């Protein structure tokens, strides 16, 4: 789904990505790493929202910066979500739907999936933080895209919502959709992840089938032992 070769992205003196080379297959991929490590920058470069400083990236076989049509079959949920506050949830999802060639039924389906159908005709400025999160997730699923990027899908949600969101992802994956999940936690997804990538300091530290690298991931993220002496 994504092929990056020697990918760099600089923001002035900040080197957000420094030579990322990785191939992300179909299925569910976890892109893990600490906050500020380059995970979200990698996602935005892969989506064509940022132009690489150096190197190359392909999304579904195309250069996403030069071929924005590659994004038509891709859904995205950002964290935090950014919305025009004076529009309604319905207006926002309809805007997303038009870009994917989807219709009103797709908007209702995505809203119902995340339980926000009763709030669709309210202005987004009146949404709670939990509702904003659900709206962000719903926008990624409108029109049933082939590939779905989710940036920190479990951030700032309650325990019940964690199980609900993971179950939705599990069902859609079983239905043939591919996911790229950007996160700093992996435990809720470990039983459904096919591939894993660890990015820190703008570099790939680890990549491979998740079942094979799970032990290394756990060791990498395990808190240091306390000295009891």
RATAFEN-V449703 format. One record per pair of residues at least 12 apart in sequence whose C-alpha atoms are under 10 Angstrom apart, sorted by the first residue. I is the first residue (numbers start at 1). J is the second residue. Records with the same first field share a line. If there is no record, write none. Layout:
I->J / J
This chain:
1->23 / 24 / 25 / 26 / 27 / 46 / 58 / 59 / 60 / 61 / 62 / 147 / 178 / 179 / 180
2->22 / 23 / 24 / 25 / 26 / 43 / 46 / 47 / 57 / 58 / 59 / 60 / 61 / 62 / 63 / 180
3->20 / 21 / 22 / 23 / 24 / 25 / 46 / 56 / 57 / 58 / 59 / 60 / 61 / 62 / 63
4->19 / 20 / 21 / 22 / 23 / 24 / 42 / 45 / 46 / 55 / 56 / 57 / 58 / 59
5->19 / 20 / 21 / 22 / 23 / 54 / 55 / 56 / 57 / 58
6->18 / 19 / 20 / 21 / 22 / 54 / 55 / 56 / 57 / 203
7->19 / 20 / 21 / 22 / 42 / 45 / 46 / 52 / 53 / 54 / 55 / 56 / 57 / 202 / 203
8->20 / 21 / 42 / 45 / 51 / 52 / 53 / 54 / 55 / 56 / 202 / 203
9->38 / 41 / 42 / 45 / 50 / 51 / 52 / 53 / 54 / 55 / 202
10->41 / 51 / 52 / 53 / 54 / 202
11->53
15->38 / 53 / 201 / 202
16->36 / 37 / 38 / 39 / 40 / 41 / 42 / 200 / 201 / 202 / 203
17->37 / 38 / 39 / 41 / 42 / 45 / 52 / 53 / 54 / 199 / 200 / 201 / 202 / 203 / 204
18->38 / 53 / 54 / 55 / 200 / 201 / 202 / 203 / 204
19->54 / 55 / 202 / 203 / 204
20->38 / 42 / 55 / 56 / 57 / 199 / 202 / 203 / 204 / 205
21->55 / 56 / 57 / 203 / 204 / 207
22->57 / 197 / 204 / 206 / 207 / 208
23->57 / 58 / 197 / 207 / 208
24->59 / 180 / 195 / 196 / 197 / 207 / 208
25->178 / 179 / 180 / 194 / 195 / 196 / 208 / 209
26->60 / 147 / 176 / 177 / 178 / 179 / 180 / 194 / 195
27->147 / 173 / 174 / 176 / 177 / 178 / 179 / 180 / 192 / 193 / 194 / 195
28->147 / 148 / 149 / 169 / 170 / 173 / 177 / 178 / 179 / 180 / 181 / 189 / 192 / 193 / 194 / 195 / 196 / 210
29->149 / 178 / 179 / 180 / 181 / 182 / 189 / 192 / 193 / 194 / 195 / 196 / 197 / 208 / 209 / 210
30->150 / 179 / 180 / 181 / 182 / 183 / 184 / 185 / 186 / 189 / 190 / 192 / 193 / 194 / 195 / 196 / 197 / 198 / 207 / 210
31->43 / 151 / 180 / 181 / 182 / 183 / 184 / 185 / 186 / 195 / 196 / 197 / 198 / 199 / 204 / 206 / 207
32->152 / 181 / 182 / 183 / 184 / 185 / 186 / 196 / 197 / 198 / 199 / 200 / 204 / 206 / 207 / 217 / 221
33->182 / 183 / 184 / 185 / 186 / 197 / 198 / 199 / 200 / 201 / 202 / 204 / 205 / 217 / 220 / 221
34->183 / 184 / 185 / 198 / 199 / 200 / 201 / 221
35->183 / 184 / 200 / 201
36->199 / 200 / 201 / 202
37->184 / 198 / 199 / 200 / 201 / 202 / 203 / 204
38->198 / 199 / 200 / 201 / 202 / 203 / 204
39->151 / 181 / 182 / 183 / 184 / 197 / 198 / 199 / 200 / 201 / 202 / 203 / 204
40->78 / 79 / 150 / 151 / 152 / 182 / 183 / 199
41->202
42->57 / 182 / 199 / 202
43->76 / 78 / 149 / 150 / 151 / 180 / 181 / 182
44->64 / 76 / 78 / 149
45->57 / 58 / 59 / 64 / 65
46->58 / 59 / 60 / 63 / 64 / 65 / 71
47->59 / 63 / 64 / 65 / 68 / 70 / 71 / 74 / 76 / 149
48->63 / 64 / 65 / 66 / 67 / 68 / 70 / 71
49->64 / 65 / 68
50->64 / 65
51->64 / 65 / 66
52->65
58->70
59->71 / 74
60->73 / 74 / 147
69->99 / 100
71->99 / 100 / 145 / 146 / 147
72->99 / 100 / 101 / 143 / 145 / 146 / 147
73->99 / 100 / 101 / 143 / 144 / 145 / 146 / 147 / 148
74->100 / 140 / 141 / 142 / 143 / 144 / 145 / 146 / 147 / 148 / 149 / 178 / 179
75->96 / 100 / 137 / 138 / 139 / 140 / 141 / 142 / 143 / 144 / 145 / 146 / 147 / 148 / 149 / 150 / 179
76->136 / 137 / 138 / 139 / 140 / 141 / 142 / 145 / 147 / 148 / 149 / 150 / 151 / 179 / 180
77->133 / 134 / 135 / 136 / 137 / 138 / 139 / 140 / 141 / 148 / 149 / 150 / 151 / 152 / 153 / 181
78->133 / 136 / 137 / 139 / 140 / 149 / 150 / 151 / 152 / 153 / 182
79->133 / 136 / 137 / 150 / 151 / 152 / 153 / 154 / 155 / 156 / 182
80->129 / 132 / 133 / 136 / 151 / 152 / 153 / 155 / 156
81->129 / 132 / 133 / 134 / 135 / 136 / 137 / 151
82->132 / 136
83->124 / 125 / 132 / 135 / 136
84->123 / 124 / 125
85->123 / 124 / 125 / 126 / 127
86->122 / 123 / 124 / 125 / 126
87->120 / 121 / 122 / 123 / 124 / 125
88->119 / 120 / 121 / 122 / 123 / 124 / 125 / 126 / 127
89->107 / 111 / 116 / 117 / 118 / 119 / 120 / 121 / 122 / 123 / 124 / 125 / 127 / 131 / 132 / 135 / 136 / 139
90->104 / 107 / 108 / 111 / 116 / 117 / 119 / 120 / 121 / 122 / 123 / 124 / 135
91->107 / 120 / 121 / 122 / 123 / 124
92->107 / 120 / 123 / 124 / 135 / 139
93->106 / 107 / 108 / 110 / 111 / 120 / 135 / 136 / 138 / 139 / 140 / 141 / 142
94->106 / 107 / 108 / 139 / 142
95->107 / 139
96->139 / 140 / 141 / 142 / 143
97->139 / 140 / 141 / 142 / 143 / 144
98->142 / 143
99->143
100->142 / 143 / 144 / 145
101->142 / 143
102->142 / 143 / 144 / 145
103->142 / 143
104->142 / 143
105->142 / 143
106->141 / 142 / 143 / 144
107->120 / 138 / 139 / 141 / 142 / 143
108->120 / 138 / 142
109->138 / 141 / 142 / 143 / 144
110->134 / 135 / 137 / 138 / 139 / 140 / 141 / 142 / 143 / 144
111->134 / 135 / 137 / 138 / 139 / 141 / 142
112->138
113->134 / 137 / 138 / 141 / 142 / 164 / 165 / 168
114->131 / 133 / 134 / 135 / 136 / 137 / 138 / 141 / 161 / 164 / 165 / 168
115->131 / 134 / 135 / 138
116->131 / 132 / 134 / 135 / 138
117->135
119->131 / 135
120->135
129->156 / 157
130->155 / 156 / 157 / 158 / 161
131->157
133->153 / 154 / 155 / 156 / 157
134->153 / 157 / 161 / 165
136->150 / 151 / 153
137->149 / 150 / 151 / 153 / 165
141->172
144->172 / 177
145->177 / 178
146->176 / 177 / 178 / 179
147->173 / 176 / 177 / 178 / 179 / 180
148->169 / 172 / 173 / 177 / 178 / 179 / 180 / 181
149->178 / 179 / 180 / 181 / 182
150->179 / 180 / 181 / 182 / 183
151->180 / 181 / 182 / 183 / 184
152->181 / 182 / 183 / 184 / 185
153->165 / 166 / 181 / 182 / 183
154->166 / 183 / 184 / 185 / 188
155->183 / 184 / 185
162->188
163->188
165->188
166->188 / 189 / 192
167->188 / 189
169->189 / 192
170->189 / 191 / 192 / 193
173->192 / 193
174->192
179->193 / 194
180->193 / 195 / 196
181->193 / 196
182->197 / 198
183->198
184->198 / 221
185->221
186->214 / 217 / 218 / 221
187->214 / 218
190->210 / 211 / 214
191->210 / 211
192->210 / 211
193->209 / 210 / 211
194->208 / 209 / 210 / 211 / 212
195->207 / 208 / 209 / 210 / 211 / 212 / 213 / 214
196->208 / 209 / 210 / 211 / 212 / 213 / 214 / 217
197->209 / 210 / 213 / 217
198->217 / 220
205->217 / 220
206->220
